Amino acid sequence: MPSVFAVEHLPHATFPEDDEWIALVRAPEGLTVVRETWPTGSGDRWIGLYGGATAHSLDVPGMLAAIVGPLAEAAIPVFVASTFHADLVLVPEPRVKEAVAVLEDAGHRVDTTHLRSADI
């Protein structure tokens, strides 16, 4: 994904006050909001890896595990938002180079053309 993302927790909200979000998850403990952030934004910043080119139906098991498993073994945190066709896996910006290497070592092809040269 060409964007840089922020993940926010809004404990008392049921919907964000704006429409600048990418994904929303409402749970008993509040609202989680994923939104684009500017490259110079402050706070935790996440880089998105999206499997849209390898879309799959909902009944195909193990697709997400094949991505997050190697990242977990390398102790790289992730935030995941799944769509009907694919998964958006966010990794912390400072760990993106390591995440790409781990995924490639696990046999995945990672398109890094959207990443800044400083990230990879």
Order of alpha helices (4+ residues) and beta strands (2+ residues): beta-beta-beta-beta-alpha-beta-beta-alpha
